[in-house]
Amino acid sequence: MLNSVPRKRLTLVETDYEAVPSLPSVQVGTVVEVYEKGSHYQYLVEFSDSQGREYAMAILPGDELLVLHYELEVA
């Protein structure tokens, strides 16, 4: 994510995280759904811990996402 996501835009799945005021911009999430909204897209992003347990979800516009590449793409 390029920006932190405030608590009011999050759906927290685990009660352990209810005191979290926002998700910092360094969090890595997984896009699980894509919504078309006019000429723009929004993405349902799931955030999980290192054990794969989901703790939060957020719907984010594309300009708030940073796509990570794990392998070098050759043009």
Sequence and secondary structure as in RCSB ss.txt:
>XXXX:A:sequence
MLNSVPRKRLTLVETDYEAVPSLPSVQVGTVVEVYEKGSHYQYLVEFSDSQGREYAMAILPGDELLVLHYELEVA
>XXXX:A:secstr
  S EEGGGEEE SGGGTT  EE TT   EEEEEEEETTEEEEEEEEE TTS EEEEEEEEGGG     SS    
